[in-house]
């Protein structure tokens, strides 16, 4: 039977306003430090994204941005939170390493149980919860050893997926969780971003998945956020929006073009806190 949108459930998100936004180093192919960036525009786009979540009835908390950490806006990388347990991020590149402890402190200060990562991992950038499973990317940032660490910590099966295209360096740039409903989990993904073996695994796990087009992928359309009904998606991802509509979802285009200069979109700016 074809997958249908399960319906909206309440979400709790953590975000970081991009007041210090700039591209001052290059750690992915989207970043070009010679290109002009506009922090005011980034803030306006970010506020529209935040307000969209609030209008949908979701809860949004924020972490204070730190001067000198321009990528802190990509909150998804800050940690992974499952069943109220926080697995801290341990960033690959030195430019982002202070973000891990900053996010971990935010959670610890609010009474969450936090686990300091031993292995390199970039939070929900590479670790995505889909129903009862966790999908975990590797190849560019997160180490495979972190997948094992996450499985041990969360006690959920972790499926390792190999990313092969540097433009899609985090799993959340190549794959979107559209339904996290354990009875009918569903994803959308861009097949060329994955190794042949990982594509076979995705086909077995999600035979009815949405296969995104190149047009969707280059707009970073897979960097989408779903509440089970509404899907926040880059305006350029028109094929993905059509495919979502066909399955009963409501795509909501939100322009995050300024944040794309750092290599991120809506999902990158959004860390889901799962109680
Ligand atoms: N400039 C950031 C980096 O390369 C972008 C991170 C995007 N975040 C994400 N969840 N994909 O690390």
Boltz pocket constraint, residues with backbone or C-beta under 6 A from the ligand:
constraints:
  - pocket:
      binder: B
      contacts: [[A, 27], [A, 28], [A, 31], [A, 71], [A, 74], [A, 76], [A, 77], [A, 96], [A, 122], [A, 124], [A, 125], [A, 170], [A, 172], [A, 173], [A, 262], [A, 263], [A, 264], [A, 265], [A, 267], [A, 268], [A, 269]]
      max_distance: 6.0
